Amino acid sequence: MEKKIKELPKIRPLMVFPLSSPDGGAGICLRDPEGFSDATLVINHATYLMMTLMDGTRDVHDIQADFMRQTNAMVPSEQIIDLIAKLNQYLFLDDKAFRLQRKRIEESFLHASVRPAAHSGTAYPQTAEELSTFLMGFFNILKEPGHQDGAVSGIIAPHIDIRQAGRCYAAAYTHLKKSAASTIIILGTAHSSIGRRRYSICPKDFETPLGVLPCDQEGIEDIHDATGVDWTEGQLGHRTEHSAEFQAVFLRYLFPDREIKIIPVLCSSFADLMENPEGPMGDDSIRIFIETLRGLLVRRPHEVALIAGADLSHVGPKFGHPDPLQEADLISLKRHDLSLIRHVEEGNPEGFFKEIQKERDHHNVCGLPNIYTFLKVMEGKKGRLLDYGQFFEPPTSSAVSYASLVF
């Protein structure tokens, strides 16, 4: 049977985080961050150690021997073979079967004119009727009416699971009703690779259960022509990315009959800028893209609005911190976040960046690149905080914070 298993198994890069249960049990959860597999695998620490030995340099017997050297425990080769078979089934191995599947999926996406709704039926209802009822419930619980004091230029909304932060989304989107814009630039967070560039535009219409949201092809060509750069190069990163998809769902709900188009943009991490005294604008790619979006807004006044689909802090063991969160930590987290949000309300992108840079992004603010870009394109426009929330996940003793603002 061993001959039927890949001789030198190699694990793909996976999302790995600890889990705990009320009875004190602990495990490790594995997911595919690229979305080629929708499987979730929960394993114990011994199995995880065994998997770390699957680096493409060891066969079954080498894994068995090295595991025994590290733990003084003999694991039957049949058990290792069974684990390899399961990992292969889940597409967690970097092998021929996975590469063929990846090629098929990526080619299908690149040739399609419409981006499928990747999270329909999981993160939100799959049918139009159920989705409308689902979203309407969040708008119905709002206490504050929509924006009454002038035109809306843009909003910042979460991109966390809608089921956890629906009210916060609705607080932002109820204000966007007042916008007269015919094109919405969505600045999402890239949670997987978008290639070598800082930004990636998806030139596809976005499918939603409420209907297709068309892409502004003319606007994308305008951006390309102004820079001489093909910003669609990393569009595969959009395939399963939720940060832009969730905004498209709300837009189609908000404007069911109005002619509205989108320019979906993903913003990659600024983690490499934490040691850079020049800040983001010292990076040519960031500066050029921001200046180009500003130019688009100047050429099309009142026709274009911005959305940043951005969460704030990610804290706890799930995100690399050593200690489980306590109630006092969540109170401290809110103070930290409100300090950041003050810079955002003031339209101060450099203050926002520097406060995160000062602590080397210890709080893992995944919305840093798109909020910074949003504020720079807005050029000093002031915002107003509408809602703030935290989602605490007991199995991982971790939390994500989020907010909504209107500009």
C-alpha positions in Angstrom: 0.0 0.0 0.0 2.9 2.4 0.7 3.7 2.5 -3.0 0.3 4.0 -3.7 1.0 7.0 -1.4 3.2 9.8 -2.5 6.8 8.8 -1.6 7.9 12.1 -0.1 4.7 13.8 1.1 4.9 17.6 1.3 2.3 19.7 3.2 1.0 22.8 1.5 1.0 26.1 3.4 -2.1 25.9 5.6 -4.0 28.1 8.1 -3.1 26.6 11.5 -4.6 27.7 14.8 -5.3 26.1 18.2 -8.7 25.1 19.5 -9.9 24.5 23.0 -13.1 23.0 24.3 -15.1 23.7 27.5 -14.0 20.4 29.0 -10.3 21.5 28.8 -9.5 19.5 25.6 -7.2 21.1 23.0 -6.6 20.5 19.3 -5.3 22.1 16.2 -7.4 23.3 13.3 -6.2 23.2 9.7 -7.8 25.0 6.7 -6.7 25.9 3.2 -6.2 29.7 3.1 -6.3 29.6 -0.8 -9.7 28.0 -0.9 -8.8 25.1 -3.2 -10.2 22.8 -0.5 -13.1 23.7 1.7 -12.2 21.0 4.2 -11.5 21.7 7.9 -9.4 19.2 9.7 -9.0 19.1 13.5 -6.1 17.1 14.8 -4.2 16.5 18.1 -0.7 17.8 18.8 1.0 14.5 18.0 -0.5 14.4 14.6 0.5 18.0 13.9 4.1 17.1 14.9 3.9 14.2 12.4 2.6 16.6 9.7 5.5 19.0 10.2 7.8 16.2 9.2 6.1 16.0 5.8 8.3 18.5 4.1 9.0 16.7 0.9 12.3 15.2 2.0 11.0 12.2 4.0 9.2 9.0 3.1 6.9 7.1 5.5 9.8 5.3 7.2 11.8 8.5 7.7 8.7 10.2 9.2 8.2 7.3 11.5 11.9 7.3 12.6 12.1 11.1 13.1 8.8 11.1 15.0 10.1 8.4 17.4 13.4 10.3 17.9 11.4 13.4 19.0 8.7 11.7 21.1 10.1 8.3 22.0 6.8 6.9 20.6 6.5 4.4 17.8 3.7 5.1 15.4 2.7 2.2 13.0 3.5 3.0 9.4 -0.1 2.2 8.5 -1.2 5.1 10.7 1.1 7.5 8.8 -0.1 6.1 5.5 -3.7 6.7 6.5 -2.9 10.3 7.5 -1.2 10.9 4.2 -4.2 9.5 2.4 -6.6 11.8 4.3 -4.4 14.8 3.6 -4.3 13.9 -0.1 -8.1 13.6 -0.1 -8.4 17.0 1.5 -5.9 18.5 -1.1 -3.6 19.5 1.8 -0.6 17.9 0.1 1.5 19.7 -2.6 1.4 16.8 -5.1 0.3 16.2 -8.7 -3.3 15.7 -7.8 -3.4 19.1 -6.1 -1.6 20.9 -8.9 -3.9 19.5 -11.5 -6.9 20.6 -9.4 -5.4 24.1 -8.9 -4.7 24.5 -12.6 -8.3 23.5 -13.5 -9.9 25.9 -11.0 -7.6 28.8 -11.9 -8.1 28.5 -15.6 -11.9 28.3 -15.1 -11.8 31.5 -13.1 -9.5 33.4 -15.5 -11.7 32.6 -18.5 -15.0 33.5 -16.8 -16.6 36.9 -17.3 -18.4 36.7 -14.0 -16.9 36.0 -10.6 -19.0 33.3 -8.8 -20.3 34.1 -5.4 -17.8 32.0 -3.4 -19.4 32.3 0.0 -23.1 32.0 -1.0 -24.8 29.4 1.1 -22.2 29.4 3.8 -21.5 32.9 5.0 -24.9 34.2 3.9 -28.1 32.6 2.4 -28.0 31.3 -1.1 -31.5 32.3 -2.4 -32.5 35.9 -3.2 -35.6 35.7 -0.9 -33.7 34.3 2.1 -30.8 36.7 1.6 -33.1 39.8 1.4 -34.8 38.7 4.6 -31.5 38.1 6.3 -30.1 41.5 5.4 -33.3 43.4 6.0 -33.2 42.2 9.6 -29.9 44.1 10.2 -31.2 47.3 8.7 -34.5 47.0 10.7 -32.6 47.1 14.1 -30.8 50.3 13.4 -31.7 53.2 15.7 -30.1 56.0 13.6 -31.5 57.0 10.2 -29.3 57.4 7.2 -27.0 60.3 6.6 -28.8 63.6 6.6 -26.0 66.2 6.5 -24.6 66.2 3.0 -23.4 63.9 0.2 -21.6 60.7 1.2 -18.2 60.1 -0.4 -17.5 56.7 1.1 -17.9 54.3 3.9 -15.7 51.9 5.9 -17.5 48.6 6.7 -16.4 45.3 8.2 -15.5 42.2 6.2 -15.9 39.8 9.0 -18.7 37.2 8.7 -22.0 39.0 8.1 -23.7 36.8 10.7 -21.5 38.2 13.4 -21.4 41.9 12.3 -24.6 42.5 10.3 -25.7 45.5 12.3 -22.3 47.1 11.8 -22.4 46.6 8.0 -26.0 48.0 7.9 -25.0 51.1 9.9 -22.5 52.0 7.1 -24.6 51.0 4.1 -27.8 52.8 5.2 -25.7 56.0 4.8 -24.5 55.0 1.4 -28.1 55.3 0.1 -27.5 59.0 -0.1 -24.6 58.7 -2.5 -25.3 59.6 -6.1 -22.3 57.6 -7.3 -22.7 55.3 -10.3 -19.4 53.6 -9.7 -18.2 52.2 -6.3 -14.5 51.4 -5.8 -14.3 48.5 -3.3 -11.0 48.3 -1.4 -10.8 44.9 0.1 -8.1 43.1 2.2 -6.2 40.5 0.3 -6.1 37.4 2.7 -4.1 35.4 0.2 -1.5 36.2 -2.4 -2.2 38.7 -5.2 1.2 38.4 -6.7 4.0 41.0 -6.9 1.9 44.1 -6.9 0.4 45.9 -3.8 -3.0 46.1 -5.4 -5.1 43.8 -7.7 -8.2 44.7 -9.6 -10.7 42.0 -10.6 -12.1 42.8 -14.1 -15.2 40.6 -13.7 -18.8 41.2 -12.8 -19.7 39.9 -9.3 -22.4 37.3 -8.9 -24.7 37.6 -5.9 -27.9 35.8 -5.1 -29.7 39.1 -5.7 -28.3 39.5 -9.2 -25.0 40.3 -10.9 -23.2 43.5 -10.0 -21.4 44.7 -13.1 -17.8 45.8 -13.2 -16.8 49.2 -14.5 -14.6 48.2 -17.4 -14.2 51.8 -18.5 -13.0 52.8 -15.1 -10.5 50.0 -15.0 -9.1 50.9 -18.4 -8.8 54.5 -17.2 -6.7 53.3 -14.2 -4.5 51.1 -16.5 -4.0 53.8 -19.1 -3.0 56.4 -16.4 -0.3 54.1 -15.0 0.7 51.8 -17.8 0.3 49.0 -15.3 -1.9 45.9 -15.6 -3.4 45.9 -12.1 -5.5 42.8 -13.0 -2.4 40.7 -12.9 -3.1 39.2 -9.4 -6.8 38.7 -10.0 -6.7 35.0 -8.9 -6.5 36.4 -5.4 -10.2 37.5 -5.8 -11.4 34.0 -6.5 -12.4 33.2 -2.9 -11.7 36.5 -1.2 -14.7 37.5 1.0 -13.7 41.1 1.9 -14.9 42.4 -1.5 -17.6 39.8 -2.0 -19.5 40.8 1.1 -19.5 44.5 0.0 -20.9 43.4 -3.4 -23.8 41.6 -1.6 -24.8 44.7 0.4 -24.5 46.9 -2.7 -26.8 44.7 -4.7 -29.3 44.6 -1.8 -29.1 48.4 -1.3 -29.5 49.3 -5.0 -31.7 46.5 -6.5 -32.8 48.6 -9.5 -30.3 51.4 -9.8 -27.6 51.2 -12.4 -24.4 50.9 -10.4 -21.0 49.4 -11.2 -18.0 48.4 -9.1 -14.2 48.4 -9.4 -13.1 45.6 -7.0 -9.6 46.1 -5.6 -7.7 43.9 -3.1 -4.9 45.5 -1.1 -2.0 43.4 0.1 -0.3 43.5 3.4 1.9 46.4 4.6 3.7 44.1 7.0 7.1 44.8 5.3 6.7 48.5 5.9 6.7 48.3 9.7 10.4 49.1 9.7 10.3 51.7 7.0 10.6 55.3 8.2 9.2 56.6 4.9 5.9 54.9 5.4 3.6 53.6 2.6 4.0 56.6 0.3 7.7 55.8 0.0 6.6 52.7 -1.9 6.2 53.6 -5.6 3.5 51.0 -6.2 1.3 52.4 -3.4 1.9 56.0 -4.3 1.2 55.5 -8.0 -2.0 53.6 -7.3 -3.3 56.1 -4.8 -2.5 59.1 -7.0 -4.3 57.3 -9.9 -7.5 56.7 -7.9 -7.4 60.4 -6.8 -7.2 61.3 -10.5 -10.2 59.1 -11.3 -12.3 60.9 -8.7 -11.2 64.3 -10.1 -12.1 63.3 -13.6 -15.5 61.9 -12.6 -16.7 64.2 -9.8 -19.6 62.9 -7.8 -19.7 59.7 -9.9 -17.4 57.6 -7.8 -17.6 56.6 -4.2 -15.3 54.4 -2.1 -15.8 51.5 0.3 -13.1 50.0 2.5 -14.1 46.5 3.5 -11.8 46.3 6.5 -11.6 44.7 9.9 -9.4 46.0 12.8 -7.5 44.0 15.4 -7.0 40.2 15.4 -5.8 39.1 18.8 -5.4 35.8 20.7 -3.8 32.4 20.1 -5.5 32.0 16.7 -3.5 35.0 15.5 -0.1 34.2 17.0 -0.4 35.6 20.5 0.7 33.3 23.3 -2.1 33.9 25.9 -5.9 33.3 25.7 -8.0 36.5 25.9 -9.7 37.5 29.2 -12.5 40.0 29.6 -10.1 42.7 30.7 -8.2 42.2 27.4 -11.3 42.9 25.4 -11.8 46.2 27.3 -8.2 47.1 26.6 -8.6 46.1 23.0 -11.5 48.6 22.6 -9.4 51.4 24.0 -6.7 50.5 21.5 -9.1 50.4 18.5 -10.8 53.7 19.4 -7.4 55.4 19.5 -6.8 54.1 15.9 -10.3 55.1 14.8 -9.7 58.7 16.0 -7.1 59.0 13.3 -9.5 57.6 10.7 -12.3 60.0 11.7 -9.8 62.9 11.4 -8.9 61.7 7.8 -5.3 61.2 9.0 -3.8 58.2 7.2 -0.2 58.9 8.4 -1.3 59.0 12.0 -3.3 55.8 11.6 -0.2 54.1 10.0 2.3 55.4 12.5 0.3 54.3 15.5 0.2 50.7 14.1 3.8 50.9 13.1 4.8 52.0 16.6 3.8 48.6 18.0 4.9 46.7 14.8 1.3 45.8 14.2 1.1 43.8 17.3 -2.7 43.8 17.0 -2.7 42.4 13.4 -4.8 45.2 11.9 -5.7 43.5 8.6 -7.6 46.6 7.4 -4.4 48.7 7.5 -3.7 48.7 3.7 -7.2 49.4 2.6 -8.1 51.9 5.3 -4.8 53.8 4.6 -5.5 53.8 0.9 -9.1 54.9 1.4 -8.0 57.8 3.6 -5.2 58.9 1.2 -7.6 58.9 -1.7 -10.2 60.9 0.3 -7.5 63.6 0.9 -8.4 64.8 4.3 -12.2 64.2 4.3 -13.5 63.7 7.8 -15.4 60.6 8.9 -17.8 59.7 11.7 -17.8 56.5 13.7 -21.2 54.7 13.4 -20.6 51.4 15.1 -17.9 49.3 16.7 -17.9 45.6 17.7 -15.8 42.6 18.7 -16.3 39.0 17.8 -14.9 36.7 20.5 -14.4 33.0 19.5 -14.4 30.8 22.7 -12.8 27.7 21.1 -9.7 29.7 20.2 -9.9 32.3 23.0 -9.3 34.9 20.3 -11.1 38.0 19.0 -11.6 40.2 15.9 -12.7 43.8 16.1 -14.4 45.9 13.5 -16.1 49.2 12.9 -18.2 51.2 10.4 -17.7 54.9 9.5 -19.2 57.3 7.0 -17.4 60.1 5.1 
